[in-house]
Amino acid sequence: MPPDDPILSSEKDYLRTSRAALAVMRQKTGSLEIASADPVNTEFLKAAIWRRMKELEDDPDVPLFFGRLDYLEPAPETFHIGRRHVNDDAGEPLVVDWRAEISVPFYRASRTEPMGIGVRRRFGFTHGEMTAFEDEDLTSPDAVEEHSDILDAEIERPRSGPMRDIVATIQPEQDVIVRAGVEDTICVQGAPGTGKTAVGLHRAAYLLYAYRDQLSRAGVLVVGPNASFLRYIGDVLPALGEIEAKQTTVEEMVARVKIAGPGTAAVDVLKGDARMAEVLRRAVWSQVQLPKEALVVPRGSHRWRVPAYQAEELVNELRTRGVRYGAGRAMLPQRLAHAVLLRMEAAGDSPDDRVQDSVARSRPVKQYAEALWPAVDPARLVFQLFTDAELLAEHADGILTPEEQDQLRWEKAPRSAGAAKWSVADATLIDEVADLVDRTPSLGHVVLDEAQDLSAMQLRAVGRRCSTGSMTVLGDIAQGTTPWATPSWDEALGHLGKTGAHTEELTAGFRVPGQVIEYAARLLPRIAPHLTPPTAVRRARGELAITRVPDSLVAAVETVLAVSDRPGSIGLIVPDALVTKTRKALQDKGVSFAVLGDEDDVEAHVDVVPAGLAKGLEFDHVVLVEPAGIVAGEADERTGLRRLYVCLTRAVTSLAVLHSEDLPAVLGDRP
């Protein structure tokens, strides 16, 4: 568009005015003086000002607004829609936050349902500089729906580095999910390229905006599959002005013990089975003993006695109340002390609450209660189960077969729980025991990505962290690549404790090109026949080349060099077993690269991507080596084909498949 276009020039002036106003807002926030004699209040106010300053940071490469709405009803008015609210000195809005109710028509208005809008304007930017605009007239229901070149360009724009927000390109079906209420748990079954991860993150940003007081206290957590994934998505929420949400992996979340690495697949499948929850529950509550003798409490010249049968009644009453093991243990001394007080009153004394507290803290009562209701160390209890065949048999009777019990026991028992080499599956069981002992605090909202890859016990671990809150559950059954991957969302939601959740299916692919998604979809009848095949809505079909070569690694390096001068990121996806050889091949040719999993992986122009870590990521150009090797690297063919499906759908612009081995038969020989 000509730079001297009068409308474009006017909008550029408006952008400069808005940036200046944002700078004034930030300057005023930074100049606030804290006047408080209370050091706690002072630190709290300092933290609040720091957070506000972070929210008001301006990145010159990121436009303050990306659209405009010209309202006709209820009154003519114009609003610029952006990533955060900006107002002038008089308090009048210059830019309206995309999450505000008044911004909804930007995402949902149409000619058949204009929502009071006359014109919707989209802006095009290059490195933060406004270069174009498009106007869409919504007043004529008979007009032909126009295609937005700016929208297409923004969706397909090459990217180097971490994921960026999609706030300018949210589609109506995505917006419905993003703006669901804080009380709603939403499960999103999303095919590759449908933006499910971005939708989940934008929902977190929306909830923090719409329910800030509630969620600032309760907390928001984003759970991803690995550290590289978290680095990849880490800039999205801060770019939207939200720095309150925390991010973690399931492994970090349950790491109450030091995790040495994964166990064998078959054993980890069993340890992730939901039946283990009942085995652990039995083991915890079996620690409670029934009294064999009376409690005797000397006090002054008297010896107060609580008979064994009465103490047994108190123990049984606490066990049937549904409290956690630790809560019952804490209450038992008070219950015993109260029984002593009743005997004092019957003898004519008039004890008060202070006397009861004193009796509860007395040595005889504490020792008696400790013998009946001992402390439980979660790691030690799991250690005992895996090293004591009789103990495991006692608590697994009728739940696990003898063969399964043998499978759980360590072949060579460590000296102690502290010396054990725990796996992630073990740590998840320890986390379950810890929750049986003391209730896990609940957050206000949890975003769980790649949920299809979690075991039943891992899903329980996530679910108890929002037992009173809500969730956004994201995933794709077709991309389930662990031996314990969930077979259905109904089952997964049951383990999360969210059986009443609503499930949405996203099938419109905005990022993966048509040629690529159609080729990858050849795998669906084998890996997830019940899912609706994804469709690409982009006009650009993308580039797909499948080439048989004598040496796939040599050809891969040559292909990477050939596309290295094109804009955007490059992902060289290889079977896990070929990572070392791939690294050497690139080094020999002097190619600068990072290996996914390195600290700087998301900043690199070229990434070597082990197939096992490709999930959730995307690259403008993908070079995929030896599909058959990727399939063979998994425990069974279906899991291998699912892993291949993940790897094939990481490309945004071009996909080059290089192979010297035969392709899996289900793919066929041609694109």
N, C-alpha and C positions, 0 to 999 in steps of 0.2 A: 504494500500500500504506500502511495506517495507520502513522504514524511511531512509535507506541508499541507496535507489534507486538513481542513479546518476543524472537523470533528476530532480527528486524531490529535491535533495540536491542543485542542481544548482538554481532552482527556489526559494528555501528558502533563498539562499544567495542574490538573486536579491531582494527579499522582504525586507531583512535587509538593503540592500543598499538604497532602495527606502525610507524606514522609516528614515534612517539617513539623506537623502537628504531633506525630508520634515521637519525634525527638524532644519536643517540649514536654510531653507527658512523662517521658523517661527522666528528663532533667528535673522536673518537679518532684518525681518520686525519689530521686537520688538526693535531693536537697532537704528532704524531711528530717526534722530534728527529733530525737527521742528524748523525752523528758519523763523519766521514771526513776524513783528511788529504789525500786525493787529490781535486783539484778536478774531475776527470772523473767520478769516482764520485759526488761531491756533486751535480753537475748531473743525472746520470742518476737519482739517487734523488729529486731535486726534481721531475723530470718524471714519475716513476712515481707520486709522491704526488699531483701535480696531476691526472693522469689518473684516479686512484682517486677523488679528490674530485669530479670531473666525473661519474663513474659513479654516485656516491651522491647526486647532487642530487635534491631532491624538488620536484615541481611539484604544488601543492595542487589544481590542476584535473584532474590525471591520477591515477586511483585506483591505489594500490599493488598491489591484487589485483583480479581480475575473476571468479574462480571458486574452487570448493572441491571436493575429491574426498574422499569417505568410502570408504576402502578396507575391504574385508572379508577379502581374502586378500593376502598370506600371513598377515597379522595385522590386526585392526581398528586403523585409524589415520586421522587426518584431516590433509589438507594444503591450504593456501590457495595458489592459483596466481596469480602476478603477473609483472610485467615484469622484476623483478630479485630476487635473493636477499636476505632480511632475517633476521637472527638476533637473539636476545636476549643478555643479558650472559653467560649460561651457554653460549652457542654453539648453542642449540637453534633450529631454523628456525621462524620465524614466517610467512614467505612464501617459497615455492619458485619459483625461476626457471622460466618457461614452457618453457625449452629443456632442462631437466633430464629425464632418462629417466622419472622418476616422474610427470612432467606429461603424458606421451603420452596416457594414457586420457582426459584432458579433451577432446582433439580427436578421438580415434578410437573410444572405447568406445561400444557400442550394446547394445540389449537382447539381440541375438543373439550378441554377443561383448562381454560386460561388462568383460573384462580385470581382474577382481578388484574392481570398483567396485560399491558398493551404491547410492550416491546421487551424482549430479553436480549441483552448485549453481552457478547463474549469478547475478551481481549486476548490478543496474541502477544507473547513476550519472547525476547531473545536475551539471555543473561540479565534479566531484570529490566530491560529496556522495552517499553511498549512499541510494538511494530505494526499492529493491525487490530481491527475490530470487526465483528459481524453482528448484524441486527436481525433478530427473528421476530416478525410481526405475528402476534398471537390473536389478533382481533378478527381474522377471517377464517371461520371454520372450514370453508371450502378450498382454501389455498393448499397447494401441494407442499407436503412436509419437506423442508430443505435439509440438506446434509451439511454438517458443520465441518469445514476444513480445519478450523482452529481446534475443535474438539479432537479430531483425528490426529492432528499434529502433536497435541499435548499427550495423548495416549501413547503414541508411537515414538515419542521423542527419545533418542538414545540417552543412555545414562551410564556414567562411570561412578562407581562408589556405591554407597548405601541406598536402600529404598527411599523414595521420596513420597510425600503425601499425594493423594489423588483428589484433594478437595475441590479442584476445578473441574473434575471429570466424573464425579459420582453420578451414577445412573439412577433412574427412579426406583428400580427394584432394590438397588443397594441402599438408597436413602431410607427406605422403609425399615430396613434392618438397623441402620445407623441410629435412627431416632426412636427405636423401641425404648419403652420406659425402663427405669432402673429396677423395677420389680420383675421384669420379664427375663427369663433365661431363653436365649435363642441359639439353636444349633444350625450351623451353615454347612451344608454339603456342597462343596464348590469344586467344579472341574478345574483343571489347570488354566491359568490366565484369567479367571473370573474375578480376581481381586478380593478373594475371601480374607486374606491376611490384612490387606489395607482396610477392608470394611470393618474388621474386628478392632483395629487400632483407632479408626475414626469413630467407632461407637464408644470406645473408652474416652476419647476426647470429648465427644458430645455429652456423655454422662457426667464427666467432671465439670462441664459447663452448666448443664441443666440442674444437677443435683450436687453442687459444689460443697455445701455445708455438710451434707450427709456423707459424701464420699471422702472428703478431706479428713473426717474423723475415722471412718471405717477402713479406708484404703482401697487402692486399685492395684492389681497385680497382673502382669502379662507373663504367661508361661510358654516358652518356646522349646524346640527340640534339642538345641545345642547352642554353645557360646557363639559360634560363627553366625548362626541365624539371628541371635539377639543383637550382634554388632550390625548386621545387615539392616535390621528394622529400627535400630536405636535412635535414628534422627527424626523419625516420623512424628512422634508426639511432641518433642521439643520444638519442631518447626511449626506446630500448631499452638505453641505457647503453653503446653502442658508438661510440667516437669515433676508432678507429684507421683505419677505411676511408677511402680517398681517393676523390674524385669528379672526373671530367673529361669532356670531349667528345672525339670523334675529332679534330675540328679542333685543339683544344688539344694533344692527344696527339702529333700529327705535326708540330707547328709548329716545325720546326728553322729555318725561314725565316719572314719576315713575310708573312702571307697577306693579299692585297689584296681578295679576294672570289671568287665562283664564276666559272668559265669558261663558255663556251657549252655547252649540254647535249650536243650531239653529240660535241664534243671531250672533255668530261669522261667520257662513256660509254666512249670509246676508252681514255682514260688509266686508267680503272678496270678495264679488261679484264685478266684473269689472264695473258694472253699477254705483257703488258708486263714481267712478272717475268723471263721468259727474255731479253727484249731487254736489260734492265738487267744481268742476270747476265753476258751476253756482253760488254757494254760495260765492266763493271768488270774482268773477268779479261783483257780484251784489253790492259789497261795493262801487263801483265807481258811483258817482252821477253826473248828468248834472247840469251846472250852471243855477241859476235863476236870477242872477244879474251880472252886469259888474264888472270887476276887476279895481280898481282905485289905482294908485301908486303915492303918493306924492313924488316929488324929487325936492329939491330946491323950487323955486317959482311956479313950474308947477305941474299939476296933470294929469298924463298920464292914459288914459282909454282904456281898452280892452273890447269890447262889449261881452255880454253873448254868442251870436251866434258864435263869433270867438273862444272864449274859448271852446265852445262845439265842434267845429271842431277839435281843438287841442286834446281834450280828445278822441274823436272818432278815430282820426288818430293814436294815441298811442295804443288804444285798438285793432286796426286791424293790427298792425305790427307784432303780434305773439311773443311779448316780454313777459317775466315773469311779474307778477303783481308788484313786488318790483322794477323791472327795469323801468317800466312805471311810477311808483310813483316818482322815482328819476329823471326822465327826464322831468316831467310836469313843475316844476318851471323854468327850462331852456327854455322850449318852451314858457311859458308865458312871461318870461323876454325878449326873442327874439322878441315877438310881440310888447312889449313896445319899444324896440330899433328901430323897424321899424317906429313907430310913432315919435320917436325922430328925426330920419333921415329925415322923411317927413317934420318935422318942421324946418329943417336946421341945426340940431346938427350933430356932428361927433363922436358918441360913439364907443368905442372899446370893445374887449372881457372882459376887466376888469370891464367895466360898466355893461355889461350883467350879469357877475357873481355877482356883487354887488346887482343888482336888484333881481336876483334869490334868494339871501340870505336875502332880505329885509323882514320885518315882514308882510306887506300886502300880498306879493306874497306867502310866506310860509303858512300863515293862509288860504288863498284862495285855494291853492293847497291841503292843508290838508283836507279841507272841501269836496273837489271834490274826492280826492283819499286818503282815510284814511289808516293808517297802519292796517295790519291784523296780529293778533296773532293766529297761527295755532290751539293751544289747546283751546283757547277761542272760536274760530269759531266752532269747532267740538262740544264743550260743548253746545253752543247755539242751534245747530241743534238738539241735542238729548234732549233738555229741552223745546224748543219752537215749539209746534205743527204747528203753522201757518207758521213759517219760514221754517221748514222741508217740509211742503206741497208745499210751493212756489217753492222750488228748486228741489223737487223730482217729481213734476207733470209730468206725462207721462213716468216716469222712474220706479218708485216704486209704487206698489199698496197701497191703504189706509191701508190694513192689514200689509203690510211690513213696512210702516211708523210707525204704532203703535208698531210694534215689535222692532224698533230701539230706541224708546223713553224710557228713564229711568223711571222705576215705581216710584222711589223716587229720585227726583233731588237733587244732591249735592248742597251745598251752593255756590260753585264756581268751576272753572276749576281746581284750585290748590287743592281742597279738594276731587276731583273725584277719584274713584277707577278705573283706566284705565286698560283695558285688552290689550293683544298684538295686537288684531284686531283693537282696538281703536288707539293705538300708530301708527299702520300702516297707518290709515287714517290721523292722524296728520302729519305724514311724507309726505303723498301725498300733503297735503295743504302747507306744508313748501316748497315743490318743486314747487308748483304753484306760490308761492311768490318769492322765490329765487332759481335759478337753482342749483341742486345738483352737486357738482364737479364730474367729471368722472375719474375713474381709468383706467389704461392701460389694466388690465386683471383681471377677477374675476372667481374663481373656485367655483361653487355652487353645493354642494353635497346634496343628498336626496331631489332633486328639486321637485319630484312628490308630496311631502307633503305640498307644499306651495299653498296658495290661490292666486287668480288672483291679488289682491292688494299687497300681499307680493312679488309676482314675479315682479310686477311693481316697487316696492321699490328696489329690487336688480338690476333690469335692468337699472334704471336711474343712478346707481352708476358706470355703464360702458357704458354710452350712446354713447361715441365715442371710446370705447375700445372693446375688444373681451371677450368671455366667454368660459369656459369649463363647460357644464351642465351635471351633473351626476345623475343617478337615475334608478329606476325600477318601471314601472307602477304597476306591481303586488304587490309591497310593499307600495302602497299608503294607509296609515292608518289614515288619518285625514278625517273628514266629507267633507272637501273642496278639497280633493286630485284631482289633474288634471286628466282629462280623456284621454288626448293624448299629445304627445310632440309637435305637431303642435300648439295646443292651448297654451301650456305653453310658447313656444318660441315666440308666438305672444305677449303675455303679457310682456315678457322680452324685447320686441323690437328687436328681432333677428330672423325675419321671414325667412331670407335667410340662416340660419344655416344648416350645414350638420349633419345628424343623423347616428350614427354607433350603431349596435347591437352586444353586446358581449354575447355569449351563452356558451362558453367553460369554465367550472368551474375548476379552478386550486386548490382551497382550500377546497371546500366542497366535501366530499367523495361521491362515486357513490350511495351507499345504501341510504344515507341521502337525497341527492338531488332528487333521484327518488321517495322516499316516500313523500317528501314535494311537489313535482310536481303534486301529485294527486289533489292538491287544485287548480291548474291553470285553469282547465275548468270552475270553478266557479268564480274565482277572476280576471282572465285576459285571456280569451279564445283566443285572437288574438295574443298573444305572442308565440314566438318559445320556446318550453320547453328547459331548460338548460341541458347540458350533462357534465359529469365529465370526464376529460382526465387523471386523476391520475390512476395509476395501482392499488394502494391500495384502496379497496372498502370501507374501514372504518368499524366501528362497530355501529350497530343499535339494540337497545333492547327496546321493548314496553311491559310494564308489568302492569297488573292490580293488585292493592294492597289494603289492608284494609284502610291504612292511608298513603296517598301519601307524607306528610311532613316527617313522621318518616322514610319512605323508602328513601326519597331524602337525608336526613342527612346520612343514612347508605351508600348510593351510593357515596356521596361526600367523605366520609371517605375511602371507598374502592379504589377510584381512586386518592386519595391525594398524594400517593407516586409515581405516574407516572409523567413523565416530562410534563411540559406545564401548561397552565392556565386552571382554572375550572370556568365555569359559571353556576350558579344555577338560572334558569329562572323560575319565578313564576308569576301568575296573580298579578296585582298591589294590589289587595285587600288582598293578603296573605303575603305581605312583612313583616309586623310586627310579625306575627306568625312564619314566617321563621327565622327571626332574633333571636327570643327567642329559637326556636328549636336548632339552631346552638350553641347559647351561652350555653344552658343546657348541650350540649355534649362537650363543651370546644374547638370548632372549631374556628380557627382564620380566619376572613373574613372581607370584606368591602362590603358596600352596594353601588351599582352604583349610582353616584351622589355625593358621598363623595369626598373630595379633593384627597385622596390617592387611589381612586378606581382602576386606571389602573395599580397600582404597586402591588396589592394584588394577592396572589396565588388563593384564592377563592373569587369570587364576587357573591353576591346576586343581581340578575338582574331583576328589575321590567319589565314586558313584554313591557310596554310603552317606555322603554329606550334602548331596545336591538338593535335597528336598527343601522346598520353600524359597529357593533362590531363583533368580533369573538373570540372563545375560543377553545383550543385544545380539551377539554372535556366539554360537555354540559349535564346537568341534567335538564330536562324540566318537570314541575309539572302541572298537570291538564289542558290539551289542551282545554277542554270545558269551563273551567273558564276563559281562555285567550280570547276565542271567546265571551263569555257572557259579558266581561268587556267593550266591544265597543258598540256604539250606534245602530249598525245594524249588521246582520250576515255577509254580504260581507266584511265590514271593519274588523270584528272580525276574519274572515278567513284569511284576508291579514295580520293581526297582527300575527296570528299563523304561517303563511308562513315565516314571518321574523324570528320568534323565532326558528322554526325548522331548519333554514339554518345558524345558528351561529357556528355549530360544524366543526372542522377541522379533528379530529381523531375519536371521539366517541360521540354518542347521546343516552341517556337513557331517555325514555318517561315513566313517572309514573303517573298512574291515578286511582282514585277510582270511579269517575263519568264516564259515557259512553263517548267514543271518538266521535267527530263529524262524522256523517255518511259518509261524503265524504272521510275520511281517511281509512275506512274499519277497520277490526279487526286485520289484520296481516301486517307485514312489506312488 
